[in-house]
């Protein structure tokens, strides 16, 4: 709570996590075993071998990281490795991986993912930041702005979506763009509602020269690369916000057990129990759904999961935000005046409620994800029914 009040997680905390290899659980499962062993990382805390790590371990990690109910401190530590590194692992050339992964995986350098712009949030295909080749063909010259970039302020580099050719999704590519103290890069902190310690950043790029070797994969494939990272990102976010909802409800439950009004504890009032029951039912349903997704992620191949779960993980993330809204609202109402106060026994409820928009907008805004989920289900339905159709003229037997 002190870190949130001061709006900064002490720098040594990231170093402590990195030294203990406790940033690695943020990566998608299965972990990059070959790379980790090459760097001398064979297990997590001496308990789980890196080759045995799966999404259930990710769930435990995320649940514990968010147990305080505050999303800012964990996000300040985890977002870079969770979202910025996977595209390099999956699509980067061996030379690019050799250059960046050792320092990023061991926490010697920090990174982030830079997609969103002032005029393009969930509409990724409308990215306007331009990367044009220099006359000698050795650099991309990058110009544009990125906004609401989590962890950007203290990142040494970023995995960034840029436009390398014409309009639409086929014109997008991914670059590793150096940030800290790099010529042409200007960064400033953005004050946002909700988590104060997440390092939300506005990035300006003015003729930034990026070596062509920093291209991730192939030009024009940026949209596809970004989309393949969304299953992990949205499920990961769902885990954290579902735990945050539980923290809000737990705080309210503890409060009404001891707070007295009208001559008895609030928990003795039927209307209070009713409100807790409604929020609790939503929470337990959401948690069961998250666990179901985790189980499926351990059983499906990534290619299958991208198709079968792509829309549904978006729906899960949207639902996590709605459940958090209900649980946080329940907590504030039951805390009464204390729930409106930024200090004292209701501080946790007030802070969590203030973070609700930060759950429902980043990572794909709620309305966009709800629409995406249905469109994806319709697409899968049409593809599967088409596979069942008999070729014209074939036997009915």
C-alpha positions in Angstrom: 0.0 0.0 0.0 2.9 2.3 0.8 4.3 1.9 -2.7 1.0 2.8 -4.3 0.8 5.9 -2.1 4.3 6.9 -3.2 3.5 5.9 -6.8 6.7 3.9 -7.1 8.0 0.4 -6.4 11.6 0.6 -5.1 14.1 -0.3 -7.9 15.7 -3.1 -5.8 12.4 -5.1 -5.8 12.8 -5.8 -9.5 16.4 -6.8 -8.9 15.4 -9.2 -6.1 12.8 -10.9 -8.3 15.3 -11.1 -11.2 18.0 -12.6 -9.0 15.6 -15.3 -7.8 14.5 -16.0 -11.4 11.0 -15.1 -10.3 10.2 -13.0 -13.3 10.5 -16.1 -15.6 7.0 -17.4 -14.6 5.5 -14.5 -16.5 6.5 -16.1 -19.8 3.9 -18.3 -21.7 4.0 -22.0 -20.9 5.8 -24.1 -21.9 8.9 -22.1 -20.9 11.8 -21.6 -23.3 13.7 -24.5 -21.7 16.7 -24.5 -24.1 17.3 -20.8 -23.6 16.9 -20.9 -19.8 19.2 -23.9 -19.3 21.7 -22.2 -21.6 21.6 -19.2 -19.1 22.0 -21.5 -16.1 18.3 -21.5 -15.1 17.2 -25.0 -14.4 14.3 -24.6 -11.9 12.0 -22.1 -10.2 13.0 -21.6 -6.6 14.4 -25.1 -6.5 10.9 -26.6 -6.6 9.7 -26.8 -10.2 12.0 -27.8 -13.1 11.7 -25.4 -16.0 10.6 -28.2 -18.3 7.8 -29.1 -15.9 6.4 -25.6 -15.6 2.9 -25.3 -17.1 -0.1 -22.9 -16.9 -1.2 -24.1 -13.5 2.1 -22.8 -12.2 1.4 -19.5 -14.0 -2.0 -19.4 -12.3 -0.5 -19.9 -8.8 2.1 -17.3 -9.5 -0.4 -14.7 -10.8 -2.8 -15.4 -7.9 -0.1 -14.9 -5.3 1.3 -11.8 -7.0 -2.1 -10.1 -6.8 -3.1 -11.3 -3.4 -2.8 -7.8 -1.9 -5.6 -6.6 -4.1 -3.4 -3.9 -5.7 -2.5 -4.5 -9.3 0.1 -1.7 -9.6 3.1 -3.3 -7.9 2.9 -6.7 -9.6 2.3 -5.0 -13.0 5.3 -2.9 -12.5 7.4 -6.0 -12.2 5.8 -8.4 -14.6 4.3 -6.8 -17.7 7.6 -6.5 -19.7 8.5 -10.2 -19.5 4.9 -11.3 -19.9 4.1 -9.3 -23.0 7.3 -7.9 -24.5 9.5 -11.0 -24.6 7.2 -13.7 -26.1 7.2 -12.3 -29.7 11.1 -12.3 -29.7 11.1 -15.9 -28.4 8.5 -17.1 -31.0 9.4 -15.1 -34.1 12.8 -13.5 -33.6 15.8 -14.7 -35.6 18.5 -16.6 -33.7 20.8 -13.5 -34.0 18.2 -11.3 -32.6 17.5 -13.7 -29.7 21.2 -13.9 -29.0 21.5 -10.2 -28.8 18.5 -9.5 -26.5 17.3 -12.6 -24.6 20.1 -13.2 -22.2 19.7 -9.8 -20.5 15.9 -9.8 -20.8 15.4 -13.3 -19.4 17.7 -12.7 -16.5 16.3 -9.2 -15.7 19.5 -7.4 -16.5 17.5 -5.2 -18.9 13.8 -4.3 -18.9 11.3 -4.2 -21.8 7.7 -3.6 -22.5 5.2 -4.0 -25.3 4.3 -0.8 -27.3 1.2 -1.2 -29.4 -1.4 1.4 -28.4 -1.3 4.9 -29.8 -3.4 8.1 -29.2 -5.6 7.2 -32.2 -5.3 3.4 -32.2 -6.1 1.4 -29.1 -8.0 -1.9 -29.5 -8.0 -1.1 -33.3 -4.5 -2.4 -33.7 -4.7 -2.5 -37.6 -5.0 1.3 -37.5 -1.4 1.8 -36.1 0.1 5.0 -37.5 3.7 4.9 -36.2 5.8 4.7 -39.4 9.1 2.9 -39.9 10.8 3.6 -43.3 14.1 2.3 -44.5 17.1 4.6 -44.6 18.8 5.3 -47.9 21.5 2.8 -47.2 19.0 0.2 -46.1 20.7 -0.3 -42.7 18.2 1.3 -40.5 14.5 1.9 -40.0 13.6 5.5 -39.3 10.8 5.4 -36.9 8.4 8.4 -36.3 5.2 8.4 -34.3 3.8 8.2 -30.7 2.8 5.4 -28.4 0.5 6.0 -25.4 -0.5 4.2 -22.3 2.5 1.9 -22.5 2.9 -0.1 -19.3 6.4 -0.2 -17.8 7.7 2.0 -20.7 9.3 4.6 -18.3 12.0 2.3 -17.1 12.4 0.0 -20.1 15.7 -0.3 -22.0 13.8 -1.4 -25.1 10.4 -2.3 -26.4 8.7 -4.7 -28.7 6.9 -2.2 -30.9 4.3 -2.3 -33.6 5.2 -0.1 -36.5 3.9 0.5 -40.1 6.4 -0.6 -42.6 4.1 -0.4 -45.7 0.6 0.4 -46.7 -2.6 0.7 -44.7 -4.3 -2.2 -42.8 -3.0 -5.1 -40.9 -0.7 -6.4 -43.6 1.4 -3.2 -43.4 2.4 -3.8 -39.8 5.7 -5.2 -38.5 7.3 -5.7 -35.1 10.6 -4.0 -34.1 12.8 -4.0 -31.0 13.2 -0.3 -30.4 15.8 0.9 -27.9 14.2 3.4 -25.4 16.3 4.6 -22.4 18.6 7.5 -23.4 18.3 6.6 -27.1 18.5 9.4 -29.6 15.1 10.6 -30.8 13.1 8.9 -28.0 11.3 11.0 -25.5 9.3 9.4 -22.6 7.1 10.9 -19.9 4.9 9.4 -17.3 1.2 9.5 -17.6 -1.0 9.8 -14.5 -3.9 7.4 -14.9 -6.9 6.3 -12.8 -6.1 3.1 -10.9 -2.6 1.6 -10.4 -0.1 4.4 -9.8 3.0 2.2 -9.8 2.6 0.6 -13.2 4.8 3.1 -15.0 2.2 4.1 -17.7 4.1 6.1 -20.3 3.8 8.3 -23.3 6.5 7.7 -25.9 7.5 10.1 -28.7 9.7 8.9 -31.6 11.4 11.5 -33.7 13.6 10.0 -36.5 14.6 7.2 -34.3 17.2 5.0 -36.1 16.7 1.3 -35.5 19.0 -1.3 -37.0 17.2 -3.4 -39.6 18.4 -6.4 -37.7 15.9 -5.5 -34.9 13.0 -6.6 -37.1 11.1 -9.4 -35.4 10.4 -12.1 -38.0 9.2 -10.9 -41.4 7.9 -7.5 -42.5 4.1 -7.3 -42.8 3.6 -10.1 -40.2 3.3 -7.8 -37.2 -0.5 -8.1 -36.8 -0.3 -11.9 -36.9 2.5 -11.9 -34.3 0.6 -9.6 -32.0 -2.6 -11.7 -32.3 -0.7 -14.9 -31.3 0.4 -13.3 -28.1 -3.2 -12.3 -27.0 -4.2 -15.7 -25.6 -1.4 -15.6 -23.1 -1.9 -11.9 -22.4 -5.7 -12.0 -21.8 -5.7 -15.2 -19.8 -2.8 -13.8 -17.7 -4.8 -10.6 -17.1 -7.9 -12.5 -16.2 -6.0 -14.4 -13.5 -4.8 -11.2 -11.8 -8.1 -9.4 -11.9 -10.0 -12.4 -10.6 -7.8 -12.5 -7.6 -8.2 -8.8 -7.1 -12.0 -9.3 -7.1 -11.5 -11.9 -4.4 -9.4 -9.5 -2.3 -12.1 -6.8 -2.5 -14.8 -9.2 -1.4 -12.6 -10.7 1.3 -12.0 -7.2 2.8 -15.7 -6.5 2.7 -16.5 -9.8 4.4 -14.0 -9.2 7.2 -15.4 -5.7 7.7 -19.1 -6.7 8.0 -18.2 -9.4 10.5 -17.0 -6.7 13.0 -18.8 -3.5 12.0 -22.0 -3.0 14.0 -25.1 -1.0 13.0 -28.6 -1.0 14.4 -27.4 -3.0 17.4 -25.8 -6.0 15.6 -23.0 -6.9 13.2 -23.7 -6.0 9.6 -23.3 -9.6 8.6 -26.5 -10.3 10.6 -28.5 -8.1 8.2 -30.1 -10.2 5.4 -29.5 -7.5 2.8 -25.8 -7.6 3.5 -25.6 -11.3 3.1 -27.6 -11.1 -0.1 -25.2 -8.6 -1.6 -22.2 -10.8 -0.6 -23.9 -13.9 -2.1 -24.5 -12.3 -5.4 -21.0 -11.0 -5.8 -19.6 -14.3 -4.5 -21.5 -16.3 -7.0 -20.1 -14.3 -9.9 -16.6 -14.5 -8.4 -16.6 -18.3 -8.0 -18.0 -18.8 -11.5 -15.3 -16.6 -13.0 -12.6 -18.4 -11.0 -13.8 -21.8 -12.2 -13.8 -20.5 -15.8 -10.2 -19.3 -15.4 -9.2 -22.7 -14.1 -11.0 -24.4 -17.1 -9.0 -22.2 -19.5 -5.8 -23.1 -17.7 -6.5 -26.8 -18.0 -7.2 -26.4 -21.7 -4.0 -24.5 -22.2 -2.1 -27.4 -20.7 -3.8 -29.9 -23.1 -4.1 -28.1 -26.4 -1.2 -27.4 -28.8 -0.6 -23.7 -29.2 -1.9 -23.7 -32.8 -5.2 -25.3 -31.6 -5.5 -23.0 -28.6 -5.1 -19.9 -30.8 -8.1 -21.0 -32.9 -10.3 -22.6 -30.2 -9.6 -20.2 -27.4 -8.7 -17.0 -29.1 -12.2 -15.4 -28.8 -13.0 -17.1 -25.5 -9.9 -15.8 -23.7 -11.0 -12.3 -24.8 -14.5 -13.1 -23.3 -12.8 -14.3 -20.1 -10.8 -11.1 -19.8 -13.9 -9.0 -20.4 -15.8 -11.0 -17.8 -13.0 -10.7 -15.3 -13.3 -6.9 -15.5 -17.1 -7.1 -15.0 -16.8 -9.4 -12.0 -14.1 -7.1 -10.5 -16.5 -4.2 -11.0 -19.3 -6.0 -9.1 -17.1 -7.2 -6.3 -15.3 -3.8 -5.8 -18.7 -2.0 -5.9 -20.0 -4.5 -3.3 -17.0 -3.8 -1.1 -17.4 0.0 -1.3 -21.1 -0.1 -0.5 -20.6 -2.4 2.5 -17.7 -0.3 3.8 -20.0 2.7 3.6 -18.3 6.0 4.2 -15.0 4.2 4.9 -15.2 2.8 1.3 -15.0 6.4 0.0 -12.0 7.3 2.0 -8.4 7.0 0.7 -7.0 6.3 4.1 -8.1 4.1 7.0 -9.8 0.7 7.1 -11.7 1.2 3.8 -8.6 2.2 1.8 -8.2 -1.1 0.1 -11.8 -1.1 -1.1 -11.5 2.5 -2.4 -8.3 1.7 -4.2 -9.6 -1.4 -5.9 -12.8 0.3 -7.0 -10.6 3.1 -8.5 -8.7 0.4 -10.5 -11.8 -1.1 -12.1 -11.6 0.9 -15.4 -7.9 -0.2 -15.6 -9.2 -3.7 -15.8 -12.0 -3.1 -18.3 -10.1 -1.1 -20.9 -6.4 -2.1 -21.3 -5.5 -5.4 -23.0 -8.5 -5.0 -25.3 -11.4 -2.9 -24.2 -14.5 -4.7 -22.9 -16.9 -4.0 -25.8 -14.3 -4.9 -28.4 -13.5 -8.2 -26.7 -17.2 -9.1 -26.4 -17.7 -8.5 -30.1 -14.5 -10.4 -30.9 -15.6 -13.4 -29.0 -18.8 -13.8 -30.9 -17.2 -13.1 -34.2 -14.6 -15.8 -33.5 -17.2 -18.3 -32.5 -19.2 -17.7 -35.6 -16.0 -18.1 -37.7 -15.1 -21.4 -36.0 -18.7 -22.6 -36.4 -18.7 -21.9 -40.2 -15.3 -23.5 -40.7 -16.3 -26.7 -38.8 -19.7 -27.1 -40.5 -18.0 -26.6 -43.9 -15.7 -29.5 -43.0 -18.7 -31.7 -42.4 -20.3 -30.9 -45.8 -20.2 -33.8 -48.4 -18.5 -33.0 -51.7 -21.1 -32.4 -54.4 -22.2 -35.7 -56.0 -20.8 -37.9 -53.2 -22.8 -40.8 -51.9 -25.2 -40.2 -49.1 -24.3 -43.6 -47.6 
